[in-house]
């Protein structure tokens, strides 16, 4: 089965700097999606993930944020920044 292209799409992956979130971000980028990753405190991991995403030739962004204090406001801000 041939994977469909996500060229021209933008994906926002919460927890995208490490583990499963990173794997999802990488797979989306491999399929052509531009990717914004959200991360909490994993600054070094976010930088490494961004470098790997950039190597795939897609547009990238990293957005640091904390959902624990104001989840709805943080989610709105995150989406606005990613788009």
Buried (B, 14 or more C-beta within 10 A) or exposed (E): EEEEEBEEEBBBBBBBBBEEBBEBBBBBBEBBBBBBBBBBEBEEBBEBBBEBBEEBEBEBBBBBBEBEEEEEEBBEEBEEEBE
